[in-house]
Amino acid sequence: MRRIFIGDLHLQDSRPDITEGFIRFIREECLRCDELYILGDLFEAWIGDDERADLSERVAWELQRLRRPGKFFIRGNRDFLIGKEYCDLAGLTLLPDISEVRLGRSSAVILHGDLLCTADRKYQKYRRTVSNPFLQRCFLALPLSIRKRIAAGMRRKSRSENSVKPLELMEVSDSEVLRIMTARQCSVMIHGHTHRPLIRDYNTEIFQANSLYLPARRYVVGAWDKEFKYVRADGDEVKLITARLDGRYSL
């Protein structure tokens, strides 16, 4: 079974090239896979499923018409308000923030990745706050015009804070990575969020549900630009693939 993992597309009207590249990707590359996993930040911003924008509706239509692979979505820190209504429209299965996938002999834990940046305590506190279902319902009950103003202000504040934030606060905690992998009995982790694609091996073996001990390895998908990286898994064979928006691919 072939599975593809992507994330951090940050689709927005100001980058139509990324939207066109994504549509080309799902029409061509995804037709050759069995399952597609989108690991958050599909959109740059999301203020509710009730906002009917040309971009989001076009993306939903393209995903819905992709009949062959199973399509799964994990919310990111930019589009954490995507709900069941939009997922149904796009033919996406909404997964928990931390989920698991079987890959041949091994298992993979998949997530957006912001939960792994535990050194940034201010952000983790903010994440817990905006993840509160009651507060989300209150926000979604506001008129669209007010939600747009609030979201725009929050994005400006985020860009300002991130521009001066120490790099170490935005790094992934290896101890948190191994804690989650051990608790989930998964020797592979796949995530995004950091915009720094890599393959990281750990000097640790993880006990699997099938009574095997396998070395721990972490894959990070890259943000989409003229070039991007995604993970392709064919059973136990997992690769980080470099791709371009024009449809060219290389290992």
Residue pairs with C-beta under 8 A, 6 or more apart in sequence:
1 34
1 35
1 234
1 235
2 32
2 33
2 34
2 35
2 232
2 233
2 234
3 33
3 34
3 35
3 36
3 37
3 101
3 103
3 232
3 233
4 29
4 30
4 33
4 35
4 36
4 37
4 69
4 230
4 231
4 232
4 233
5 37
5 39
5 110
5 190
5 219
5 221
5 230
5 231
5 232
5 233
6 25
6 36
6 37
6 38
6 39
6 221
6 224
6 228
6 230
6 231
7 38
7 39
7 40
7 41
7 42
7 76
7 112
7 113
7 191
7 192
7 193
7 221
8 39
8 40
8 41
8 76
8 192
8 193
8 195
8 221
8 222
8 223
8 224
9 18
9 22
9 38
9 41
9 42
9 43
9 223
9 224
10 18
10 41
10 43
10 44
10 78
10 223
10 224
11 18
11 19
11 22
11 42
11 43
11 44
11 55
11 59
12 18
12 43
12 44
12 45
12 55
13 55
17 226
17 245
18 224
18 225
18 245
19 55
19 58
19 59
20 245
21 224
21 244
21 245
21 246
21 247
22 59
22 224
23 58
23 59
23 62
24 245
24 246
24 247
25 243
25 247
26 36
26 62
26 63
26 66
27 62
27 66
28 247
29 243
29 249
30 36
30 66
30 68
30 69
31 66
31 68
31 69
33 69
33 232
34 68
34 69
34 70
35 69
35 70
35 71
35 72
35 101
36 66
36 69
36 70
36 71
36 72
37 72
37 73
37 74
37 101
37 110
37 190
38 71
38 72
38 73
38 74
38 92
39 74
39 76
39 110
39 111
39 112
39 113
39 190
39 191
39 192
39 221
40 73
40 74
40 75
40 76
40 77
40 78
40 79
40 112
40 113
40 192
40 193
41 76
41 77
41 78
41 79
41 112
41 192
41 193
42 59
42 73
42 76
42 79
42 82
43 55
43 56
43 78
43 79
43 82
44 78
45 78
45 79
45 151
45 155
46 78
46 79
46 80
46 81
46 82
47 81
47 144
47 147
47 148
47 151
48 81
48 83
48 140
48 144
48 147
49 81
49 82
49 83
49 84
49 85
49 86
50 85
50 140
50 144
51 144
56 86
57 89
59 90
60 86
60 89
60 90
63 71
63 90
63 91
63 92
64 89
64 90
64 91
66 91
70 93
71 90
71 91
71 92
71 93
72 92
72 93
72 94
72 95
72 99
73 82
73 87
73 90
73 92
73 93
73 94
73 95
74 95
74 96
74 97
74 99
74 110
74 111
74 112
75 81
75 82
75 94
75 97
75 112
76 112
76 114
76 192
76 193
77 112
77 114
77 127
77 193
80 130
80 131
81 136
81 139
81 140
82 94
83 94
84 94
86 92
87 93
87 94
95 110
97 111
97 112
97 115
98 109
98 110
98 111
98 115
98 180
98 184
99 109
99 110
99 111
100 107
100 108
100 109
100 110
100 184
100 186
101 107
101 108
101 110
102 108
103 188
103 233
103 235
103 236
103 238
104 235
104 236
104 237
105 208
105 210
105 212
105 214
105 236
106 186
106 187
106 188
106 208
106 212
106 214
106 236
107 184
107 185
107 186
107 187
107 188
107 208
107 209
108 186
108 188
108 189
108 190
108 233
108 238
109 180
109 181
109 184
109 186
109 188
109 189
109 190
110 189
110 190
110 191
111 180
111 189
111 191
112 191
112 192
112 193
113 172
113 191
113 192
113 193
113 194
113 220
114 123
114 127
114 193
115 124
115 127
115 176
116 172
116 173
116 176
116 177
116 180
116 191
116 193
117 123
117 124
117 169
117 170
117 171
117 172
117 173
117 193
117 194
118 124
118 173
118 176
119 168
119 169
119 171
119 173
120 165
120 169
120 170
123 169
129 135
130 136
139 147
139 150
140 147
142 150
162 170
170 194
171 194
172 194
172 220
174 200
174 202
177 189
177 202
177 216
177 218
178 202
178 204
178 216
180 189
181 187
181 188
181 189
181 206
181 216
182 206
182 207
185 206
185 207
185 208
185 209
186 206
186 208
187 205
187 206
187 208
187 214
187 215
187 216
187 217
188 216
188 217
188 218
188 219
188 238
189 216
189 217
189 218
189 219
190 218
190 219
190 220
190 221
190 231
191 218
191 219
191 220
191 221
192 220
192 221
192 222
192 223
194 220
195 222
195 223
196 220
196 222
197 220
197 221
197 222
197 229
197 240
198 218
198 219
198 220
198 240
199 217
199 218
199 219
199 220
199 240
200 217
200 218
200 219
200 220
201 215
201 216
201 217
202 215
202 216
202 217
202 218
204 215
204 216
205 213
205 214
205 215
205 216
206 213
206 214
206 215
206 216
207 213
208 214
217 238
219 231
219 238
219 240
221 228
221 229
221 230
221 231
221 240
222 228
222 229
222 230
224 245
225 245
226 244
226 245
227 242
227 243
227 244
227 245
228 242
228 243
228 244
228 245
229 240
229 241
229 242
229 243
230 240
230 241
230 243
231 238
231 239
231 240
231 241
232 238
232 239
232 241
233 239
239 251
240 251
241 249
241 250
241 251
242 249
242 250
242 251
243 249
243 250
